[in-house]
Amino acid sequence: MAGWFELSKSSDGQFRFVLKAGNAETILTSELYKAKASAESGIASVQANCTNDASYERKTSSNGKPFFNLKAANSQVIGSSQMYATESSRENGIASVKANGTTKTIKDNV
């Protein structure tokens, strides 16, 4: 099964999206947006940038856990991954975003 985006509204009225893999695991989480249209633009940016390896910023958190950010052409962070146990797991997460991020399926939970 292919992945999908889920668009939702937070308790403070802002919008966010997550990218889910085919197994329903969240593989990318967006920042908060004030407007739904901005979150939808963020999804379009994931779709446009997810296949470009140079768009991924591989990082390590202060507690030593690997994670990544997906960035747009203007270097703005579009979304961030979970914390991974190993760098290999992080690379698998990036591969999953590359494989699922071009999906046109958007579940609007707003």
ABEGO torsion letter per residue (X at the ends): XBBBBBBBBBAAGBBBBBBBBAAGBBABBBBBBABAAAAAAAAAAAAAAAABAAABBBBBBAAGBBBBBBBBAAGBBABBBBBBABAAAAAAAAAAAAAAAABABBBBAX
